[in-house]
Amino acid sequence: MSERGTYLDVGDEAVFVAHHTPEVTDPLRTAVVLLPPLGWEETATHRAWREWAIDLARRGHHALRIDLPGTTDSAGELNDPGRWGSWLEAACVAASWLRSESGAWRLAVLGLGSGGYLAFEAVAARAADEAVLWATPSRGKVFLRELNAFGALEMQRVAESGGPPSPEPASGIEAGGYIIEEELASAIRAVDLEARPLPASARILLAGRDGAGRNARFEEVLRHRAVDVETTDGRGYAAMVVQPDLSAPPRELFAIVADWLERGAASTVGGDRQVRRPGASAASLGDAVEQPFVLERPSGNLRGVLVEPVGAEVQPLTLVFLNAGAIPRTGPNRLWVSWSRDWARRGIPSLRLDNEGIGDADGDGERYRDVARFHDPQLVSHVSAALDALVERGFPPRFVTIGLCSGGCWAFQTALAHNRVAAAVMLNTRVLYWHEHLEPARDLRRTRLLVRPITWKRLLRGDVPVRRWRGFAGWMALSAAARLRRGDGRVEERSVFGWQARQAATGFTSLREAGKRAHFVFCGGEPLDNELTEAGLFAQRDRWPNVTRREIPGREHTLKPVWMHRYAGQAFDEVVQSELERIADEIASPA
């Protein structure tokens, strides 16, 4: 099997797709296009979607994952004019391309959430023969109502954590770090699958949400039109649509859909065949060009996207964007895409990289359910190898590494380990040096919150993972025993926070001596910020002039409130500009 990234032209936009090819091509095996959901749901399910494509390829199917226009790694912005129409066109273009590329006699489209609307339309337009609609309400207004409710719940959770309200009203529906403006919302609201005719040869599989959400009326409408329709419970939805490090692939549904495809393959009647639009190895974005990046490593291939300036004078600096925890290379709320393209316009190339087991990189993604695995040493060695590969490709050999959460830790550690890193940018980084007792110790500091009713509400609602409280209970027992054994009055000195401060101080010194910088950006409530501030490290500017700290408004770890994006972007721009000025000073005054 193989996986290859390429670009398709949809209108005047380049659309990124990943083609998963089976070992043996059989035209009797139905080809499958996977159409993603919208916004945060796409981020949460990205890894599971890739696992599904790999599973299909193992079973002999050609599978194609698509980044819809204005999302993830494709060109454009979410709310560009005509966006809904471009999504419908993209679904049909992808289906036509894969049908031609694979030679398959039949083609299926698999859509989750809003992606189900596109899948249904592809069948209606005869670009596909059959469709799987998972967790897709038959009417768009129901989908938007659910999206609104999700956004309201998120705002409530931010408020409960002490975060401020938005200083400005959203211009549309805000949910999961994205805003759906009125033009796009109106197009979705107008969707009514019950009123959309299908060819008599169409096959439809309707999957619910773990047994809920069945629409008997929609099923009856399809059957009345003589459409071959089947239903399934859609088990695995709730376990998949969670924060990315906890997301589990819905393998039971993999098997159900594979069986459904097998039954449909008995029919050799295929949809309309059109001349294939050739794929492209790179995407032209006007003042920048992007292309897939693949790096072979012992654990499998790392994957990413290279961004290079077009027209602007190339600056002597390369930005390397790392994952934000288990979030794919596009970054939290697609910020890495926006920032990398913006700086390419100003002459700075970059790489958006997926580390092992995250996004589109090979490896076991489920291991990150254990938070300690985000700090395995080989993840830093992977980043260093990527920098070496960029140097070999001729990219400017002076790097700024950027990451949020554990990606910030990789950025910091790579700056210490790799001689070509000039600076590391760490947004809301929680850990610089991993210690198994660090998170339980932070939980201990928060035990006073147990007297607040809102804390119990969050626990009962499942906002705090059970694994955190199990770890906390175990650490409490060990910590109490250790204190009794010591009895020397130096608990604070020997605490994990003291250890962390000493490790950070050593790292800051090493970076200073190597002429490197560490730039921290925090919003409110970040534990590492509080701990290093309490230890006095950020106040010692004379000792570490190479370390900066910036604070942005808000209180949400992955910057989901859209109004926070502007402040995070301003802080990042200040950091990159400071590095460019430092380079200019060094060139003007060589040692």
N, C-alpha and C positions, 0 to 999 in steps of 0.2 A: 504494500500500500504506500501511497505517497500523499503529501499535502503541499499544495502550491498556491501562493497568493498571486493574484493578478487583478487587473482593472477592466471594467466594462464601461462603455460610453452610454450614458442615459441622458438624452438631450445634450446639454453642453456640460454635463457633470461627469467626473470620473467616479465610479463606484467600485469599492474594494470587495473582492470575493475571495473565498478560500475553497479550492477544489480538492476534494478527497477522492482519490482514484483507487479502485480495488486492484488486487494483484492481477486478476483476469477479467477482461471486459466481456460481458455477455449481453447482447441486445435484449434478451428476454428478461433481464433484471431491471426493474423499474428504477429510473434515475429520480433523485429526490433533491428539491430545493428547500432549504430551511429558512423561513422568514422570521426574523426576530421580533420580540415585543418592543415596547416603547420605553425610553428613559431608564429609570433605575431598574426596572424589571429586566431590561437587556443586560445591564451590568451584573446583576445578581445571577443571571442564568447563562452568561457567556461561556463559562467553562463547561457546564452541562450540555450546552448546545454543541460545542466542539466534540464532547464525548459521544454525543448521539451521531454526529457525522462520521466519526471514526467507527462506531459500531455498525453503521450502515455499510461503510466501505468493507469492513471485515466480512459482512454477509454478501458481498458481491455487488453492491449498488454504488454507482457514482453519486456523490453527495456534494452539494454546493451550499456553503454558508455565505450570506450576503450582508454587508453593512449598507443599510438603506441610505439614500442621499441625505446629506445634512446630519448624519449620525456617525458615531465611532470614527473609523479611518477613511470614510468617503468624503468627497468634496462637499462644500456648501455648509449652510447653517440650518438648524432645525426649523426655524420659522421663515425661511426664504419664501417668497411668493410662489404659489403653485406647488407647494410641497406635497400635498396629498396626491395630486396627479402624478408627480414624479415618482412617488412610491409605487403607485399602481403600474406605471410604465416599467419601473425597475424590476418588479416581480415578473412581468411578462418577458422582459429582455433576458433576465437570468434563466428563466425556464427555457426560452428558445435557444440560448447559448448552450445550456447543459444538454438539451436534447440532441443538438448537433454534435457537440463535443464527445458525448458518450456513445452515440449511435443507438441509444435505448429506444425501444418501440413505444414505451409508455413513460410518462413523467408525472410524478406526484409533487405536491407542494405541502409543506408542513408549517403551520403558523401558530404561534403562541400569542394569546391576548390580541392586541391590535393587528399583529401579523396574520391572524386568522382572516381578517377582512381582505387582506391582499391575496391570501391563498384562494379564497372563495372567488375573488374577481378574476384571478388567473384561470380558474376552471371555466368561469362564465365566458371569458374571452377566448376559450379553446387553446390557450397557451399551455395548459396542463390538463391532464385527464382525470385526476383525483386529488383530493385534499384532505388533510387532517387539520381540524380546528380544535385547538386545546384552550380551554378557559376563555372562549370568545363569545361574548353575548351576541345575540342575533341583531341587536340594535345598537348603533353607536352611542346614542344618548345614555344607554345603560352603562356602557363602558366609561363614558365621561363622568357619570355620577359616581361610579366606583373610584375613579382617579381622583376626583374632588375629595371624597371621603378619606382616601389614603393621604392626600396632601394635608388635610385638616388634622389627621392623627399625628403626622410628622411634626407639624407646628406645635401641637400640644406637648409632644415629647421634648422638643427643644425648650419650650417654656418651663416644663417641669424640671429640667436640668439646670435652670437658672439662666438660660439664654434670653437675650433681648428680642422683642418683636421686630419685624421688618420695619426699617425707617421709611419705607416707601411701598405703596401698594403694588402688587404684581399686576402686570399688564394682561394676564390671562390666568390659566389654571397652573398653579405651581405645585409640583409633586416630585419628590426624589431628586432634587437638584436641577430640575429643568422647568421651563415655562412653556406651556402650550398656548400660543397666542390665538386670537379669535378666528383668523382665517382658517388655520389648521383645525381648530376645535369645531368650527362650523361644518367643515367637510366631514369630519368624523361623526358629528351629530346627525348628519343627513344619511348615514349608512343604515340600510334596512335590508338585511339578507333575505328576509321572508318575502320581500317584493322583487328580488333579483332572480330572473329565470336562469336555469342551467341547462346545458345540453342533456338529452335523455340518456346519453352514455356515461354521464358523470358518476363518480363514486365519492361519497363523503363519509368520513369517520369523525364523529363528534365526541370529544373527550371532556369530561367535567373537571372539577377541582376536588380530587380525593372523594368522589362520590357526590359532591354537591354541585349545584348550578345547572342541573339538567333542565333543558327547555323542551318540554313535550310538544308544545305547539309548533316550534320550529321543525322538530322531527316530523310531525304530521304534515306540515306544509311540503317538505321535501318528498315525503313518500307519496303525497297526492300528485306530485309532478312526475312520478315514476323514477325518481332518483334513487340509486342504490345507496342507502344510508344505514350506517351501523353506529352504535354508541358504546362507550366504555367509561369507566369511572374516572379515569385520569389520575390514578394513584401516583403519588410522588410530587404533586404540585407544591404542597406546603413545605416539604423538605428541600425543594429546589429553590424556591423564591424566598431566600433569606440572605443575610450578608454573605458575600462571596466565599469567605473562608470556611463557612459551614454548609454551603450549598452541596446537595447530593444529587448525582445524576439519577433520573427516574428509570432505572433499568427494567423494572417490570413493564413500563409502558414501551420501552424499546422493543421488547419481545412481542407485545401485543400489536404494535404497528408493523413490525417485520412480518408477522403472520398475515395481517391484513393486506400488505403489499403483495405477498406471495399469492394470495387468492386472486387479487386483481390482475396479476401477470398472466393469468390464463387467457385473458382477452388481449388480442393483438391490435385492437383498434386504437390508434394513437391520435393525438390532437394535431392541429395545424403545424406544419413544418415550414419554417422560414429560413432564409439564408442567414447563417450564423454571423454575428458581428464579432470580429476578432478581438481577443483580449489583448491588453497592453501590459508591458512589464513596468511601466511607470505612469504616474498621474501628473498631468500638467495642471497647476493651480494658478497660472498666470505669472505671479512673481515668485513662485516656488515650484519645485518638482518633488514628488514623493515616490518611493519605491520600496518593495519588501526587502527586509534584511533577514538573513538566515545564518546562524553560526552553529557549526557542529561542535558538540561537547560530549564527553563520555556518557553523560546522563541522557543524551538525545539533543535535538535541535532547539536552540533558543530562537525566538522570532521577534521581529520588530518592524518598524517603519523608519526609513531614512528621509530626512527633510533637507533639501538643499536650495539655496537662494538662486534666483534667476534674475539677472540684470543688476542687482545690487553688488557693490564691492564686498567681497568675502572678508569677514573679520577673522583675526587669528584666535578664534575660540570656538569650541564645539560644546553644545549642551547635550547632556545625556539624562533623559527622563526615565526614572525607575518606577516600578509598581507602587501603588499606595496599598500596602497589605496585599490582599488577593484580588484587588481591582485590576482589570486589564490595562494595557499600556496606554490607552487613551486618557487615563488619569481620572481622578474624582470629578464627576459631572462634565467630563470631556475637556477639562482644563488643560491637560498636557497638549492636546491637539491645538487648541486655541493659542496657547503660549508658543509652541514650537513654530507654528505658521506665522505668527506675528513677528517673531524674531528672525525668521528666514527672510521676511520682507526687508529687514534691516541688515541683512548680510551674515547672519549667524546660522550655520547648519546645526542639525541636531539628530538625535536618535531617540525614538520612543521604544523601549525595550521591555519585553516580557521575560521575566526570570523563570527558572525551572518550575514546572507544574502550575504556572499562572498564565491566564490569557490563552495565547496560542502556542506557548512553549510546551515541549514534551516534558513528561514527568508526572508523578503522582500528585495531583492537586488536592486529594482528600487528606493528605498528611497534615495540611495546614489547619486542620481542626485542633491540633496541638499547637498552641501559639509559639512554643519554644522552637518549632521547626522553621519559623520565619528567620531564625537567627543561626541556622546551620552555616558553618564557615564556607562551604562550597558556593553559596549564593553570592558572596563577595568575590570569590575567584571567577565566577561566571561574568560578573560585571567587568572585572579587570581584563578578562579575555576579549570582551566586546570592545573595550577601549583599544586594545592592541589591534583588533581587526579594523577599526576605524582608521588608525594610523596607516595600516597597510593599504587602505583604500585611498589615502591621500587627504583625509579630513584634517583640518587644523589640529595639531597635536597638543593642544592645551585645553583641558576639559573642566567643565563645571558639572558635577553630578547633582541630581535633584530627586528628592523623594518625599513622600508623606508617610507617616506611621513607620512601618518596618522598612519601607523604601528609603526613608531618611537615615535609618541605621546603616543600610548598605552604602548610601552616599557618603556618610561619615567614615565608615571603615575602609571604603575604597580610596578615599582621600589619604588615609594613613598608609595604605598599602601600595598605591600606584604613583610612580614619580611624575606622571604627566597630569595629574589632577591638580588644578590650581585652587579650587574651592568646592565646598559641599554646601548645598542648600537643603535644610531640613525643616519641613512644614509639619507642625503638630507631631513631631517624633516622640514616641513614648519611651524608647530604649536606645541607648548608645552602646551599652555592654550588657549582654543578657545574664540574668541571674534568676534561678528558679524560684527564689523567694521574693522577687521584686513585686510582682502583681499581688500576691497574697498580703504583702506588707502594705501596699496601697489600699487594699480592701480593709485592712485593720484600721487604717487611719479614717476610713469612711464609716466605721461601725456606729459612730454617733448618729449617722443618718437613719439608723434603724428605728429611732423614736419618731420619725416623721411618717405620717400615713402615706404620703406619696411614694416613699421608698417601697413599702409593702405593695402598693398598687403596681409599681413597675416590676417587682418580683413575680407577682401573681400573673401579670400579663406576659411574662416571658422576656422582658427587655434585658434582664441580666442572665446570661447563660448559666445553667446548672453547674457546668464544669468550673466556673469561677468560684462558686460557693463551696464546691467540694474541695478545690485546691486551697481555699481560704481556711476551711475547717482543719484540713491536714496540717497546714503551716502553723496555725494557732497552737495545735498540740505540740509540735516540734519546738516552736519558739518558746513556749512556756517552760518546757523541760530544759532547754538550753540556758535560759535565764537562771533557773534554779541551780543548775550545775555551776555556772560562772560565779554568781554572787559577788562580783568584784566592782559593781557600781559603774562599769564602763559599757553599759548596754548601748547607749547612743553612739559611742565611738565605734562600736563593732557592728552596728546595725547595717542592714543592706543599703540604706540611704547614704551612710558614711562611706561604705565601699564604693557605691556608685559615684559619689562626688570625687573620691580619690582617683578612680579610673578616668573620669572625665577630665580632671585636671591634668593627668598625665597625657591624655590624648590632645588636649588643647596645646600643651607645651610642645609635643612632637610636631604638630602642625605649624606652630609658630616658628620652630627651628628650621622647618623645611620651606618656609616662606609661603605657607598655604593658609587659607581662611575657612572658617566655619560660620555660616550664616543661619541663624535660627529664626523661624517665623512661627509664632504661636497665637492662637485665639484664646479666649478665656477658658479656665478649667482644665488646662492640660497638666497632667501630673509631673512630667519631667521638667517643665518650665517652673512649676512651683518648687520642686525639690532642688534644682540647681540655683534658683534664686535664693532660697532659704539657706543653702550652703555658701552663698556669697560669691559664686563663681562668675556670674554675669557682671557683678559690680567691680571686678578686678581688671579694669580696662588697661591699667599700666602694665600689668603682668601679661595679659593676653589681648593686645590690640588687634589681633587677627580674628577675634570672636565677636560677632555682632548678634544682637537680639532685637527683633521687631515684633510688636504686638498689633494684631488686627482686631477690629470689633467682632463680636459674635461669640457663640459658644456651641460649636458643633464640630466634632472631630474631623469629619470628611468634607466639611464646608458645603453641606447640602443647601442651606438657605442661599438662594441665588444672589441676594444682595451682598453676601460675603465675598463673592467671586471678584468683584471690583477691587476690594481692599487687598485680597490675596494677590491679585495681579499687579497692583501698584507696588506692593512689597517686593515681589519677584523682579519686577522691572528695575527697581532701585538696586537690587543686588547685582543683576547682570550689568547694569550701567557702571556700577562701581568696579566691577572686574574689568570692563573694557577700559576704564580710565586708568586702572592700575597697569594694564598692559601698555597703554600709551606712555605712561610715565617711565616704565622700564625701557621702552624703545628709545625715548628721548634722552634718558640718562643711564646708558648701559654700565654695568659694573666694571 
